[in-house]
Amino acid sequence: MIRSLTRIMSLLAVIIPAAHGGKILVFPNDGSHWVNMKILVEELHSRGHTVTVMRAADSWYISEMSPHYNTVTVDIAGGANEDFFKLFVSEVIKIKRSKGSVWAQLALDLELKEKFSDLHKKVCEVVEYVFENKELMKSFQDAKYDVVLTDPAQGGGVMLAHYLGLPLVFNARWTVHGEAHFAIAPSPLSYVPLPPSELTDQMTFFERVKNILFYTMRMHLYKQTVGPHYSALTNRYIGPDVDYFSLFQAADLWLMRVDFVFEFPRPTMPNVVYMGGFQCRPAKPLPQHLEDFVQSSGEHGVVIMSLGTLIGELPPDLADEIAAAFAKLPQKVIWRHKGDRPATLGNNTLLVDWMPQNDLLGHPKIKLFVAHGGTNGIYEAIYHGVPIVGIPIVFDQADNLSRLRAKGTAKVIDIFQLDRETFQSAIQEVLNEPSYRMNMQRLSWLHRDQPTTPLDKALFWIEFVMRHKGAAHLRTESYRLPWYSYHSVDVVLFLLTVALVVLLLFVGLVRSCFRLCLKRKVKSD
């Protein structure tokens, strides 16, 4: 009887917290970032939580109607629409193909600065519109949300959470100042490479010099790009003496979209929870037409290619080079391509507007993934153990692929060097050299060998913050320190001053003793 009662009480203890539905306000990033945020939103809804998603009037990926969430559509353009990214990616490809790597990087940085300064300005205009809409702000306050979930690659959700006084949870890989770890965790530049430097954790002397210079220039670039916009917003609505970036660093919880099979080992913090690969699942059966095509490949198998949500269309001459390389392969090819049909397309290649990427990667016939290096695709490839030929275009893609290259799981081709010969050679190297697949399968095994899934871990910690009204006990206050206190420069100077004073006193005492001895000697003479 007692044992049965204990079991019932234990069951109730599990069920009751799960049955308590909270209220979550989500301020997402559009585009590919919404693809992974949507997974969290849908899972939170399935656990009984009420989710409200903010979206701009020109939102690209975030649907206004959904069975999984309510929406608040702000009647102002957010800027991160399909036209913006299509034009931006087209310009980036043109820059990278027309110049060598050093000049291309410089031109790319300038392009990033200009375009993303405009984008963050738009975000701030959306936030200002929200803050000035008294009726909307009252509805937020009356709703009594438990937490704000946002992506710190833009600061809209950060500003809103602090203005409403709500706990703040990040779905993060990046902040407005670059890679998220660098915002809160100790990051010694001697062995922690700054993305996107394409360095590893084993740097030579000159690579460490490069890492420090890269860090200095990048931090300056980030602050120039976003600082004027968010500083003005913070001064007006949060407080005149508040540093806008300290609002990011004050987040209760950082759900980090990385895993240490991908990330290099580095210091971290108690309020950082790793959920890399949370979007990955066992493969589902393919649609019949794709299954038939895959099975027709015989013993050679299938190569799949997708360049992500931002890059659906390539310049025609580049698409022709890729198609010509594919045509020479004995494998079948499934290629997500939205542009005109390449003139050199072979009979072995199937063009599709969309593909069930995770389900294809989990199919035993898939031999290789040609990818741009976005984190969603990379983790799906790791999860299913499929090696990669990488064609990075923009953002963190080259750095992501360089990490896989360092682990022996990927071959990377610069887009300005891409032609049919180099592309075919890279594909054949990865297909014919067993170490690529073996290394990726080892990463897959390590990634899967966890006590709980990354998604369940992320959901637990979101609910943890909701239950406890934040997670201040996990959050360091080091970001409040000035730089000289953080690095103990003031302590070192104080100790050096004390040592110098003691030394001077000692020297003075010795000189006094020496003079006294001389005087006595003169008197005695």
N, C-alpha and C positions, 0 to 999 in steps of 0.2 A: 504493500500500500504506500509506504513512505517512498519507495523507489519510483513507483508510478507517478506520485505527486511531484517528485523532483524532476522527472522527465518532462511533465507538463509545464512546470515552472520554467525550465530551461528553454522549452519550445516557445513559450510566451515571450521570454526575454529576447529571443531572436526575431519573432514576428512583429512585436509591438513597435520597436524602433523603425523597422522597415515599412510599417504601415503608416507612419507619420509622414505625411507629404509636406514638403517645404515649398517655398516660393523662391524661384531663381530668376534673376535678371541677367540676360546674356547680351553683351555688346561685342559682336564678333568682327573679325576681319573678313572681307569678301574674297572671292576666288578660291584658290586651292586650300587656303586656311579654313574656309567654311566647311570644306569636305570633311576634315577631321573633327571640327567643332560640332558638326551635325551629329556625328556618332555619339558624342557625350550627351548632347541634347536629347536624342531619341532614347538613350539608355536611362537618363534621369527621368524622362517621362514614363518609361515602363516601370519605374520603381515608385510611381505615385506622386512625383513632384510636379508642380505647376511651373512651366518654363515660359518666360516671356522674352522674345528676341527682338532687339532693336535693329532696324534696317533703314537705309537711306532710300529716297524715292527712286534713284537710278540703280538700285542693287542689281548685281549681275547674277549671283548664284543663290541668294537667300530668297526663297519663295515667300510670298505674302500669306498664302494659305497653306496650312499644314495640320495634320491630325496630332502632331507631337508637340506643337508649341503655339502660343499666341504671338502676335506680332504688334509692334509699335512702329509704324512707318512714319519717319520724319519727312515732312514735305520740303525737302531740300536735297540737292545733289551731293552725294558723298565723294564723287570723283573716281572711285575704284571700280569703274564699269568695264565692260568688254572692250569698248573702243579705246579706252586709255591703255589697257594692257596689250591689246593687239598692235597699236601704234608703237608702244614702247618696245615690245619684243622685236618688232620689225626693225626698229632703229638700232637696237643692240646687235642683232645679227649682221646688219650692214657694217657697223663699226668693227666688229670682231673679224669679219671676213676681209676687210679692206686694209688692215694694218697688222703690224707685228704685235706680239704679245704685250710688250712694255707700253707702247703707245696706245694699243687697244685698251689696256687697263686704265690708263690715264683718261682717255676719252670716255670710257665707260663710267668711271667715277664721277666725271663732270655731268654726264647724262643722268646718272642716278641722283646726284645732288639736286639738279634742276627739277626733274620729274617728281621726286619724292618730297621735295620742299612744297611743291604745289599740292601733292596728295595730302600731306599732313596739315597744310593750311585749310584744305577742304574739311578734314576731320574736325579741326578746331571750330570751323564755321558751323558744322552740324551740332557740336557740343554747345556752342554759344546759343544757337537757335533753341536747343532743348532747355537750357538754363533760363532763357528769357521767356519761355512759354510757361506762365504761372500755372495754368490749368493742367498741363502735362506733368510738371514737377509735383503738383499736389496729388495727382493720381499715383505717381511713384511713391510718395510718402505715405499715402493712405493704403497702398497695397501691402506695406510692411514686408518687404522682401527680406529673405534670410541671408542672401549672399549675392554678390555680383561676380559672374564668370566672364572673363574677357581674354583677348589675345593682346599681349603688350607690344606687338609689332606696331600698334598705333595706340594713342593715349586716350581715346574717347571713354572707354570703360573705366580707366583709372581715375579720370577726373570725376566721372559720375559717381563712382563708389565713394570717393572721399567727400564729395559734396553732400551725398545722402547719409554719410556716416555708416556705411555698410562694410562687412568683411569682404575681402577681395581675394579671389582665386584666379591664377593665371593658367591658361593653356598655352604653354610657351616653348619656343625654341629661340626666338629673337625678341629683343625690346627695340625701342626707338634708338638705342645706343649700341645696337649690335647683339652678338651672342649673349644669351640670357645669364649664363654663369658669371660673366664678368661684371654684372650689376650687383651681385650679392656675395659671391663666394671668393675666397682667396684664390688668386690666379697667377702664380709665379710664371713670368714669361720665359724663364729658363727651360721649362718643360711643358708649359701649357700653350699650344699654338693658338693664335687668334684667327678664327675663321674670318674671311676666306683667304688666309695666307697660303694654304695648301702645304703646310709644314706638318711634321709629326711630333710626337713627344720625345724623340731622340734627335736633338738638333746639334749640329756642329757649331763652332764659335760664330761663324759668319751667318749661319741660319738664325742664331739667337740675336745677332745684331739686326737682321732683317725683321725678326718678330717684334723687337722693341720699336724699330722705326715704323713698321706697319701699324702697330698698336697706337703710337703717337699720332700718326697721320689720320688713321681711321676715326679715332675718338674726336679729333678736331673736325673731321668731315661730318660725323654724325651730329655733333653739337651745332655746327653751322646750319645743317639742314633742318633740324627740328626745334632747336632752342628758341629762336625768336617767336615761333607760333605758340608753343606750349608755355613759355615764360609769361607771355602776355595774358594767356588764358588763366594761368595760376594766379598771377598778381591781381587779376580782376575778381575772381570768384572764390579762391581758396585762401589767399593771404599774401601780402606784399613781401614778406620775408621768407616765403616758402620756395625752396628749390624744386622745380617741376619734377626732376628725376628722383628726388627723395620720395615722391608719391608712389613711384614704381617700386622702389626698394622697400617700401613699407607694406607690400602685399603680404597677406597671411600665408599663402600657400602657392608654390610654384610647381605645377604639373609639367614636368619637362619631357618633351617628345624625343628623348634619346634613350639609348640603352648602352651599357658599357661593352657590348660586343662590337658596337660601332664607334662610340666615343672613346677617346684616349683617357686612361685613368687620371683623375685630377681631384683636388679638394672640393668638397661640397658642403651643404648646410642642412640642418635638421628639417627645415620647411621646404626642401626640394624633394619631390617624389618623382621617380623615374617611371615613365609609362611608354617608352619607345616601342612601337609596334602595336599599340592598343587597338588600331583599326584592323589588324590582321585576324583572319578567321580561317578555319579549315575550308577547303574548296568545296563549292556546290557543283552539281552537274551543270555542264555547259548547255546553252541552247542547241537544239538538234543540228542546225546548219553548221555551227562552229564545231560541234563534236564530230560530225561527218568529215569536215575539212581536216581536223587534227588527226583523225584515225587514218586518213588517206596518205599521211606522211610516211607510213611504214617504219622501217628501222632508223631512218635518218632523224625523225622527230621534227619539231617546230621551233622557229624563232619568232618571238613577238617583239613589236616595237611600239612604244608610246612615249611621246615627249610631254605628257602631262596636260593639265587644264589650260595653261597659258599659251602653249605652242602647238596649235592644231594644224597650222599651215606653214610650210617652208617655201623659200624662194624656188621657183620652178627649176632652175639649173641645179640647185642643190638636191631637190627631190629626185631629179633624173639620175644624178650620181648614186644616190642611195638605192634607187630602184634597180639600176644596172648591176650593182654589187649583189643585191638580193637575187637577181635573176640567175646568177652563176652558181648559186648554192644548191646542193642536193636536198636541203631541208625545205619544208613548206614555211611560208612567212605570213603572219597576220600583222598588219600595219595599220595603226590608227592614224589616218591622214585625211584632212578636210579640204585640201587644195585640189587643183585640177589633177586629173589622172596623169601620172608621169608617162612620157613617151617611151621610156625604156622599161616599163613594167613587165616583168616576166609572168608566165602562166602559173608559177609556184607561189605567187603573192596575192593575198586577199586584202583589199583595202576596206576598212570599216570606219564609220563615224564615231563609234563608241565600242569599247570592249569591256567585258567583265574581267578586269585585270587580275584581281586576287584569285578568281576561280581558274583562270588560264594558268597563272603561275603555279598553282597547286596541281595542275594536270601532269601526270607522269611523262607525257610526250614532249613537254616543253624543255628545250635544251639551253636556251639563251634568252636573255632579256636585253634589248637595246633601249636605253633609258636616258633621260636628261639629268637625272641625279636629284630629283626632289625627294624629300624625306619619306613621303607616303609610299612611293614606288620602291624606294630602297629597302624599307622595312618589310614590305610584302615579299621582295626578292629574298631577303635574309630569312624570313619566316619559312618560306617554301624551299630554300636552298638552291636558288637558280642564279648562276653567275651572270655578270653584267658586262656589256660593252657600253661605255658612257659617252654621251655627246652633251657636255654641259653648255648652257646658253647664258644664264644670268643668275644673279643672287648667290646663294650658297651652293649651287649645284656642283661647281668644279671642286670646291672644298670637300663636299660630301663624297664625291667619287674618289678624291685623292685618299680619303681614309680607307675606302674599300680597296683601292689599289695597294696601299701599304699593307693590307692584310691578305693580299694575294687573291682577291675575289673579283677583280674588275680590271678591264683594259680601257683606257681613256683616250679619246681623240679630240683634239682641239678643232673647233668648227672651221677655223681659217685654213686648216690643213686637210680638211675632209674632201676626198674624191673617191671614186669607185675602187681604186687599187688599195689605198690605205684602209678604207672601210672593210673591204673584203678580207684583207690580211688580218685585221684586228678580230673579225668574227671567227675566222678559221683558227687563229691562235687560241682563243678562248674555248672553242668547240673541241679542238684536238689535243690541248694540253690538260690532262686530267686534274692537275693541281687546282685549277680555278674552281671546278665543281666540288672537289673534296674540301677545299678551304671554306667555301660558302656553306656546304652541308655541316661543317663543324660549327660555324657561326650559328646556323639554324638550330643545332642541338643545344648549344649554350643559351641561345635566346629563349628557347622553349622551356628550358629546365628551371622553372621558377615555382615557388610555392603557391602562387595565385597569378591569374592573368593580369597583364598591365591594365586592361580596362577595369576589372574589378577593383584593383588597387586604386585607380584614379577615382572611381565612384565612391569608394569607402572614405577617402580623404576629403572629397567635396562634402559629403554628408557629415564628416567629423567637424569640419569648419562650421557647418550649419547648426549642428547640435550644441557646439560650445561657443557660438557667437564670435568666432575667430580662432586664431591659433597663435596668440601673442607669445606664449611660452616657447614656441619653436623659432620665433623670429629674432634675429640678431639686431641690435641697435647700433651696430658699428657704422652704418651709413650716416648716422647723425654726427659722427666725429669729423673734424676737419682733417685734411690729408696729412698734415704734419703730426697730428695725434694718432691717426690710424697707423702710420708707419713708424711711430715712436721717435720721430725726429726731435721733438721737444725734449723727450727723456734723454736721448743720446747727447744732445747739446748741454742739458743740465749736468749730466754725469761728467762730460768732458770739461765743463766749466769748474765743477767741484774738483776734479782731478788736477786741473791746471792751477787752481787756487792752492790746493794742498802742495803741489810741486813748487809753486812760487814761495810759499811759506817755508817749505823745507830748504829751498835754496837760500832764502833770506836768513834762516836760522844758521845754516852752515857758514854763510859769509860772516855773520855776526860772531860766531864762535871763532872763525879764523882770524878776524880782526882783533878780537879780545886776546887771543893767543899771541899775536904779533905785538900788541901793546905791552903785554907782560914780559915778552922777550926783550923788548927795547928797554923797559925799566930795569930789568935785571942786568942788562949790559951796562 
